[in-house]
Amino acid sequence: MTRFPLRGLRARMIVAFALATMIGAGAASWAGAESASDALVESHQRQLTRTLAEQIAAIAPTLTYPPDQAVLDRLRAAVGPDTTVSFEDLRSSDGADRATAELRGAVRERDRIATQRITADGRPLLLIGAPVMTTAPDGSRTPSGIEVYAARDLGEVEARIDDLAATAIGTAALALPVAGVIALLAAGGVLRPVRELRDTAQRLADGDLDARTPPQGADELAQLTATVNEMAGSLQASMAAMRRMQSDARRFAADVSHELRTPLTTLTAVAEVLADAADRMEETDARESARLAVTEIHRMVRLAEDLMEVSRFDAGTVRPRLEEIDAAEAVRDTLRARGWLDRVELTGPDGIALRAERRRLDVIVANLVGNALRHGAPPVRVRVREAGPEVRIEVADAGPGLPDHVLPHVFDRFYKADDARARTPGSGLGLAIALENARLHGGGLTAGNGDDGGARFVLRLPKEAP
């Protein structure tokens, strides 16, 4: 396909950069004006210095050494107004002596002309200091001790510099609107498709996988747009396939859990009978095998129950049955039901009203305290308190705490911190279910380590659950 001039993104960028270069050239002109101003000052300074040196050189051969007051007056008159001539204790001055100690020191140290710019009475002045030299018959030059200090007005030069600055500002002011309009037009042509592509990307990020941007033209941006559309289509197909797989996996877990319920109920009854029989057996391998079988049956039942609970969360069919409860009393009931009151320190005032489902709160607290007792170290502390519109239940232990590599995965399903815990009674779903129950009430659950070590879990529940 034939590309028209300035249709491609690259061509438009070249035009934009050309405009920027033109504006830069204007800035360079301004800098040039500044440089010209500096050069003008330097040139005028050299001219004034040269004039003073010529005046001194013209009259120096007629002076007598050592000079008297009349000689100094004649030299001052020859140099011109605003001049001071000094020799040891003698001084001849026309007007104020403006020579600074810095300028006098430079003249005496180098035995040559020195200059200094100052501002006096609101006027820019150039101070020129020059030693009067004497020439011996052999041509050598030595300082005579006479020093001449003259002040010359730089007002005219400053006025010319101001004119240069005003001209540069006027030129920039005239070029600025034109450059701005051209830049806006160029930016609009370049960035409009980019904005459309950005909006499409935002819609994709928000979950609208049907979002597309029609390609316009045949430039690089149009090719990018087509690529983004292809990517969106591929993402949409992948997400659809992922949803199907997730749905199949959830349905499989739910079906398996449901099918296991009946035989596990039978196994539970058998386990109870077997446990009673094992207690009456002698200490033999058969008794140990019976106890192991009972333990594994209970573990399998808990796993099936947890799987059914997770499948209900995934299916979105869980609805909490909210009631007004006393937060501290509900936690105390959980500890009492499991015989943990003598192993856990519970602090928190009674009377903290909380609207929640008692059974699900029991599941969360039992899971957190059970983990602290199994994997932490005493003392295990549970603290109930109000925090604005929330009720917070904190469970902490004095164990080694949670390693840094474990913290990001604490609430992952089937995650266990190490292989040594692979055969513990837990299913690896307890914390995941606790987190889902917290979210079901509009709250949250966080994991971390306390300031003194040990794991620390904080359950946050709104007083009025949505």
C-alpha positions as CSV (number, residue, x, y, z in Angstrom):
1,M,0.0,0.0,0.0
2,T,1.3,3.5,-0.9
3,R,2.0,5.6,2.1
4,F,1.2,9.3,1.8
5,P,3.6,11.9,3.1
6,L,3.3,12.6,6.8
7,R,0.9,9.6,7.3
8,G,3.4,7.5,9.1
9,L,4.0,7.9,12.8
10,R,7.7,8.3,12.2
11,A,7.1,11.2,9.8
12,R,4.9,12.9,12.3
13,M,7.5,12.5,15.0
14,I,10.1,13.9,12.6
15,V,7.9,17.0,12.1
16,A,7.4,17.3,15.8
17,F,11.1,17.1,16.5
18,A,11.7,19.7,13.7
19,L,9.4,22.1,15.4
20,A,11.1,21.5,18.7
21,T,14.4,22.1,17.0
22,M,13.1,25.4,15.6
23,I,12.1,26.5,19.1
24,G,15.4,25.4,20.3
25,A,17.0,27.5,17.7
26,G,15.1,30.5,19.1
27,A,16.4,29.7,22.5
28,A,19.9,29.5,21.0
29,S,19.4,33.0,19.5
30,W,18.5,34.2,22.9
31,A,21.6,32.7,24.3
32,G,23.5,34.3,21.5
33,A,22.1,37.7,22.5
34,E,23.4,37.1,26.0
35,S,26.8,36.1,24.6
36,A,26.8,39.2,22.4
37,S,26.0,41.3,25.5
38,D,28.9,39.9,27.4
39,A,31.2,40.5,24.4
40,L,30.0,44.1,24.2
41,V,30.8,44.7,27.8
42,E,34.2,43.1,27.4
43,S,35.0,45.1,24.3
44,H,34.0,48.4,25.9
45,Q,36.0,47.5,29.0
46,R,39.1,46.9,26.9
47,Q,38.6,50.2,25.0
48,L,38.4,52.2,28.3
49,T,41.4,50.4,29.7
50,R,43.4,51.0,26.5
51,T,42.5,54.7,26.5
52,L,43.6,55.1,30.1
53,A,46.9,53.4,29.4
54,E,47.5,55.6,26.4
55,Q,46.8,58.8,28.4
56,I,49.2,57.7,31.1
57,A,51.9,56.7,28.5
58,A,51.6,60.1,26.8
59,I,52.3,62.2,29.9
60,A,54.6,59.8,31.9
61,P,57.8,61.0,30.1
62,T,57.2,64.6,31.2
63,L,56.8,63.8,34.8
64,T,59.5,64.3,37.4
65,Y,60.4,61.7,40.0
66,P,59.8,61.6,42.8
67,P,56.7,63.7,42.1
68,D,55.3,66.5,44.1
69,Q,51.6,67.6,44.5
70,A,51.7,69.6,41.3
71,V,52.9,66.7,39.3
72,L,50.1,64.5,40.6
73,D,47.5,67.2,39.8
74,R,48.9,67.6,36.3
75,L,48.7,63.8,35.8
76,R,45.1,63.7,37.1
77,A,44.0,66.5,34.8
78,A,45.5,64.6,31.8
79,V,43.7,61.4,32.6
80,G,40.3,63.0,33.0
81,P,37.4,63.3,35.6
82,D,36.6,60.8,38.3
83,T,40.3,60.1,38.7
84,T,42.5,59.7,41.8
85,V,46.3,59.8,41.6
86,S,48.4,58.7,44.6
87,F,52.1,58.5,45.5
88,E,53.0,57.5,49.0
89,D,51.3,60.1,51.3
90,L,50.4,62.5,48.4
91,R,47.0,62.2,46.8
92,S,45.2,64.2,44.0
93,S,41.5,63.4,43.5
94,D,38.7,64.7,41.2
95,G,35.5,63.6,43.0
96,A,35.1,60.6,45.2
97,D,37.9,58.0,45.5
98,R,36.1,54.8,44.5
99,A,39.1,52.6,44.3
100,T,38.6,49.4,46.5
101,A,41.2,47.7,48.6
102,E,40.9,44.7,46.3
103,L,41.7,46.8,43.2
104,R,44.7,48.5,44.9
105,G,46.0,45.2,46.0
106,A,45.8,43.7,42.5
107,V,47.6,46.8,41.0
108,R,50.5,46.6,43.6
109,E,50.8,42.9,43.4
110,R,51.0,42.5,39.7
111,D,52.4,46.0,38.7
112,R,49.9,46.1,35.8
113,I,46.5,47.5,35.0
114,A,43.6,45.9,36.9
115,T,39.9,46.4,36.5
116,Q,36.8,45.8,38.7
117,R,33.0,46.4,38.0
118,I,30.9,48.0,40.8
119,T,27.6,49.7,41.1
120,A,27.6,53.1,42.8
121,D,24.7,55.5,43.3
122,G,22.6,53.2,41.1
123,R,25.1,53.4,38.2
124,P,27.3,50.6,36.8
125,L,30.9,51.7,36.9
126,L,34.2,50.2,35.7
127,L,37.1,50.9,38.1
128,I,40.5,50.9,36.4
129,G,43.8,50.9,38.3
130,A,47.2,51.4,36.7
131,P,50.7,51.9,37.9
132,V,52.9,54.5,36.3
133,M,56.1,52.9,35.0
134,T,59.5,54.5,34.4
135,T,61.8,53.4,31.6
136,A,65.6,53.2,32.3
137,P,68.2,53.9,29.6
138,D,68.6,50.1,29.1
139,G,64.9,49.8,28.3
140,S,63.9,48.1,31.6
141,R,60.6,49.3,33.2
142,T,60.1,49.7,36.9
143,P,57.1,51.0,39.0
144,S,57.5,54.6,39.9
145,G,55.2,54.3,42.9
146,I,52.5,56.5,41.2
147,E,49.1,54.9,41.0
148,V,46.2,56.1,38.9
149,Y,42.6,55.0,39.7
150,A,39.8,56.1,37.3
151,A,36.0,55.4,37.4
152,R,34.3,55.1,34.0
153,D,30.5,55.0,33.5
154,L,29.1,51.8,31.9
155,G,25.5,53.1,31.6
156,E,25.6,53.4,27.8
157,V,26.7,49.8,27.5
158,E,24.0,48.7,29.9
159,A,21.4,50.5,27.8
160,R,22.6,48.7,24.6
161,I,22.4,45.4,26.5
162,D,18.9,46.2,27.6
163,D,18.0,46.9,24.0
164,L,19.4,43.5,22.9
165,A,17.4,41.7,25.6
166,A,14.2,43.5,24.7
167,T,14.7,42.5,21.1
168,A,15.3,38.9,22.0
169,I,12.2,38.8,24.3
170,G,10.1,40.4,21.5
171,T,11.3,37.8,19.0
172,A,10.5,35.0,21.4
173,A,7.1,36.4,22.2
174,L,6.2,36.6,18.5
175,A,7.4,33.0,17.8
176,L,5.8,31.5,20.9
177,P,2.1,31.6,19.8
178,V,2.9,30.3,16.4
179,A,5.1,27.5,17.8
180,G,2.4,26.6,20.3
181,V,-0.4,26.3,17.7
182,I,1.8,24.2,15.5
183,A,2.8,22.0,18.4
184,L,-0.8,21.5,19.5
185,L,-1.9,20.5,16.0
186,A,1.0,18.1,15.7
187,A,0.5,16.6,19.2
188,G,-3.2,16.2,18.5
189,G,-2.6,14.3,15.3
190,V,0.0,12.0,16.9
191,L,-1.6,11.4,20.3
192,R,-5.2,11.0,19.4
193,P,-4.8,7.4,18.3
194,V,-2.6,6.8,21.3
195,R,-5.4,8.0,23.6
196,E,-7.9,5.7,21.8
197,L,-5.5,2.8,22.3
198,R,-5.0,3.7,25.9
199,D,-8.8,3.8,26.5
200,T,-9.1,0.3,24.9
201,A,-6.3,-1.0,27.2
202,Q,-8.0,0.5,30.2
203,R,-11.3,-1.2,29.3
204,L,-9.4,-4.5,28.9
205,A,-7.9,-4.0,32.3
206,D,-11.3,-3.4,33.8
207,G,-12.5,-6.7,32.5
208,D,-14.2,-5.7,29.2
209,L,-12.6,-8.3,27.0
210,D,-14.7,-7.3,24.0
211,A,-13.0,-3.9,23.8
212,R,-11.2,-3.2,20.5
213,T,-9.8,-0.2,18.7
214,P,-10.3,-0.1,14.9
215,P,-7.0,0.4,13.1
216,Q,-6.8,3.7,11.1
217,G,-4.3,4.0,8.3
218,A,-1.3,1.9,7.7
219,D,1.4,3.4,9.9
220,E,3.2,1.9,12.8
221,L,0.5,2.9,15.3
222,A,-2.1,1.1,13.2
223,Q,0.1,-2.0,13.3
224,L,0.3,-1.7,17.0
225,T,-3.4,-1.3,17.3
226,A,-3.9,-4.5,15.3
227,T,-1.5,-6.3,17.5
228,V,-3.3,-5.1,20.6
229,N,-6.6,-6.3,19.1
230,E,-5.1,-9.7,18.4
231,M,-3.7,-9.9,22.0
232,A,-7.1,-9.0,23.4
233,G,-8.7,-11.8,21.3
234,S,-6.2,-14.3,22.5
235,L,-6.7,-13.2,26.1
236,Q,-10.4,-13.4,25.8
237,A,-10.1,-17.0,24.4
238,S,-7.7,-17.9,27.2
239,M,-9.9,-16.4,29.9
240,A,-12.9,-18.3,28.6
241,A,-11.0,-21.5,28.6
242,M,-9.7,-20.8,32.1
243,R,-13.2,-20.1,33.3
244,R,-14.4,-23.4,31.9
245,M,-11.5,-25.2,33.6
246,Q,-12.2,-23.5,36.9
247,S,-15.8,-24.3,36.6
248,D,-15.0,-28.0,35.9
249,A,-12.6,-28.1,38.8
250,R,-15.1,-26.6,41.2
251,R,-17.8,-28.9,40.0
252,F,-15.4,-31.9,40.3
253,A,-14.4,-30.9,43.9
254,A,-18.1,-30.4,44.8
255,D,-19.1,-33.7,43.3
256,V,-16.3,-35.6,44.9
257,S,-17.0,-34.0,48.3
258,H,-20.7,-34.8,48.0
259,E,-20.1,-38.4,46.9
260,L,-17.6,-38.9,49.8
261,R,-20.1,-37.7,52.4
262,T,-22.1,-40.9,52.7
263,P,-19.2,-43.4,52.8
264,L,-17.3,-41.0,55.2
265,T,-20.3,-40.9,57.5
266,T,-20.3,-44.7,57.6
267,L,-16.5,-44.7,58.2
268,T,-17.0,-42.2,61.0
269,A,-19.4,-44.6,62.7
270,V,-17.0,-47.4,62.1
271,A,-14.1,-45.3,63.5
272,E,-16.1,-44.7,66.7
273,V,-16.7,-48.4,67.2
274,L,-13.0,-49.1,66.3
275,A,-11.8,-46.5,68.8
276,D,-13.8,-48.1,71.6
277,A,-12.5,-51.5,70.6
278,A,-8.9,-50.2,70.4
279,D,-9.1,-48.9,74.0
280,R,-9.9,-52.4,75.2
281,M,-7.0,-54.0,73.2
282,E,-3.7,-54.8,74.7
283,E,-0.6,-52.8,73.6
284,T,-0.1,-54.6,70.3
285,D,0.5,-53.8,66.7
286,A,-3.2,-54.3,66.1
287,R,-4.2,-51.7,68.7
288,E,-1.7,-49.2,67.1
289,S,-3.0,-49.9,63.7
290,A,-6.6,-49.4,64.9
291,R,-5.7,-46.0,66.4
292,L,-3.9,-45.0,63.2
293,A,-7.0,-46.0,61.2
294,V,-9.2,-43.9,63.4
295,T,-6.9,-40.9,63.1
296,E,-6.8,-41.2,59.3
297,I,-10.6,-41.6,59.0
298,H,-11.1,-38.4,61.1
299,R,-8.5,-36.6,58.9
300,M,-10.3,-37.7,55.7
301,V,-13.6,-36.6,57.1
302,R,-12.2,-33.1,57.9
303,L,-10.7,-32.9,54.5
304,A,-14.0,-33.7,52.8
305,E,-15.8,-31.2,54.9
306,D,-13.2,-28.5,54.1
307,L,-13.5,-29.3,50.4
308,M,-17.2,-29.0,50.5
309,E,-16.9,-25.7,52.3
310,V,-14.4,-24.4,49.7
311,S,-16.6,-25.5,46.8
312,R,-19.5,-23.6,48.3
313,F,-17.3,-20.4,48.5
314,D,-16.2,-20.9,44.9
315,A,-19.8,-21.4,43.7
316,G,-20.9,-18.2,45.5
317,T,-23.7,-20.0,47.3
318,V,-22.6,-19.2,50.9
319,R,-24.9,-16.7,52.7
320,P,-24.1,-15.8,56.3
321,R,-26.8,-16.0,58.9
322,L,-26.1,-12.9,60.8
323,E,-27.1,-12.3,64.5
324,E,-26.2,-9.9,67.2
325,I,-23.4,-11.5,69.4
326,D,-21.0,-10.4,72.0
327,A,-17.5,-10.7,70.4
328,A,-15.5,-11.5,73.5
329,E,-18.2,-14.0,74.8
330,A,-18.2,-15.7,71.3
331,V,-14.5,-16.2,71.4
332,R,-14.6,-17.5,75.0
333,D,-17.2,-20.0,73.9
334,T,-14.9,-21.2,71.1
335,L,-12.0,-21.7,73.6
336,R,-14.3,-23.4,76.2
337,A,-15.8,-25.8,73.7
338,R,-12.3,-27.1,72.8
339,G,-10.9,-27.1,76.3
340,W,-8.4,-24.3,75.6
341,L,-9.4,-21.8,78.3
342,D,-6.5,-22.9,80.5
343,R,-4.0,-22.8,77.6
344,V,-4.9,-19.4,76.1
345,E,-4.8,-15.9,77.6
346,L,-8.0,-14.1,76.5
347,T,-8.3,-10.3,77.0
348,G,-11.1,-8.0,75.9
349,P,-14.1,-6.4,77.5
350,D,-17.5,-7.9,77.3
351,G,-20.3,-6.0,75.6
352,I,-18.6,-5.4,72.2
353,A,-21.6,-5.9,69.9
354,L,-20.9,-7.6,66.6
355,R,-23.3,-8.6,63.9
356,A,-21.9,-11.9,62.5
357,E,-22.6,-15.6,62.1
358,R,-21.6,-17.3,65.3
359,R,-20.6,-20.6,63.6
360,R,-18.4,-19.0,61.0
361,L,-16.7,-16.8,63.7
362,D,-16.1,-20.0,65.7
363,V,-14.4,-21.6,62.6
364,I,-12.1,-18.6,62.2
365,V,-11.1,-18.3,65.8
366,A,-10.7,-22.1,66.3
367,N,-8.4,-22.3,63.2
368,L,-6.2,-19.4,64.3
369,V,-5.9,-20.5,67.9
370,G,-5.4,-24.2,66.9
371,N,-2.5,-23.2,64.6
372,A,-0.9,-21.1,67.4
373,L,-1.1,-24.0,69.8
374,R,0.2,-26.6,67.3
375,H,2.9,-24.6,65.6
376,G,3.7,-21.8,67.9
377,A,4.8,-21.7,71.6
378,P,3.1,-20.5,74.8
379,P,1.9,-18.2,75.8
380,V,-0.9,-17.9,73.2
381,R,-2.8,-14.7,73.5
382,V,-6.2,-13.7,72.1
383,R,-7.2,-10.0,72.3
384,V,-10.6,-8.6,71.4
385,R,-11.0,-4.9,71.0
386,E,-13.0,-2.2,69.2
387,A,-11.3,-0.1,66.5
388,G,-13.7,2.5,65.2
389,P,-16.4,0.8,63.1
390,E,-14.5,-2.5,63.3
391,V,-14.0,-5.3,65.8
392,R,-10.5,-6.7,65.8
393,I,-9.5,-10.1,67.2
394,E,-5.8,-10.7,67.4
395,V,-4.2,-14.1,67.9
396,A,-0.5,-14.2,68.8
397,D,2.0,-16.8,70.1
398,A,5.6,-16.7,71.3
399,G,6.9,-19.2,68.8
400,P,9.5,-18.7,66.1
401,G,7.1,-16.7,63.9
402,L,6.4,-17.0,60.2
403,P,9.5,-17.0,57.8
404,D,9.6,-14.3,55.1
405,H,9.1,-16.9,52.3
406,V,6.0,-18.3,54.0
407,L,4.1,-15.0,54.6
408,P,3.0,-14.5,51.0
409,H,1.5,-18.0,50.9
410,V,-0.1,-18.3,54.3
411,F,-3.6,-18.2,53.0
412,D,-3.0,-20.3,49.9
413,R,-5.0,-23.5,49.6
414,F,-3.2,-26.7,50.6
415,Y,0.0,-24.7,51.5
416,K,2.1,-26.0,54.3
417,A,5.3,-24.3,55.5
418,D,7.5,-27.4,55.4
419,D,7.4,-31.1,54.5
420,A,7.6,-32.0,58.2
421,R,4.0,-30.9,58.5
422,A,2.7,-32.9,55.6
423,R,1.1,-35.5,57.9
424,T,-0.3,-33.1,60.4
425,P,-4.1,-33.3,61.0
426,G,-4.7,-30.1,59.0
427,S,-5.9,-30.2,55.5
428,G,-4.0,-27.1,54.3
429,L,-7.4,-25.4,53.8
430,G,-8.0,-24.0,57.3
431,L,-6.5,-20.5,56.8
432,A,-8.0,-20.2,53.3
433,I,-11.4,-21.0,54.7
434,A,-10.9,-18.5,57.6
435,L,-10.0,-15.8,55.1
436,E,-13.1,-16.5,53.0
437,N,-15.3,-16.4,56.1
438,A,-13.8,-13.0,57.1
439,R,-14.4,-11.7,53.6
440,L,-18.0,-13.0,53.7
441,H,-18.6,-10.7,56.6
442,G,-17.0,-7.7,54.8
443,G,-13.8,-7.9,56.8
444,G,-10.3,-9.3,56.4
445,L,-7.6,-11.4,57.9
446,T,-3.9,-10.6,57.9
447,A,-0.8,-12.5,58.9
448,G,2.5,-11.3,60.2
449,N,5.0,-11.4,63.1
450,G,4.8,-9.6,66.4
451,D,7.4,-7.1,67.6
452,D,8.7,-9.7,70.1
453,G,8.6,-12.6,67.6
454,G,5.9,-15.2,67.2
455,A,3.1,-15.3,64.6
456,R,0.4,-12.7,64.8
457,F,-3.0,-12.9,63.0
458,V,-5.5,-10.1,63.0
459,L,-9.1,-10.6,62.1
460,R,-11.0,-7.5,61.2
461,L,-14.8,-7.6,61.1
462,P,-17.2,-4.6,60.7
463,K,-19.7,-4.2,63.5
464,E,-22.4,-4.1,60.9
465,A,-21.7,-6.8,58.3
466,P,-23.0,-6.0,54.8
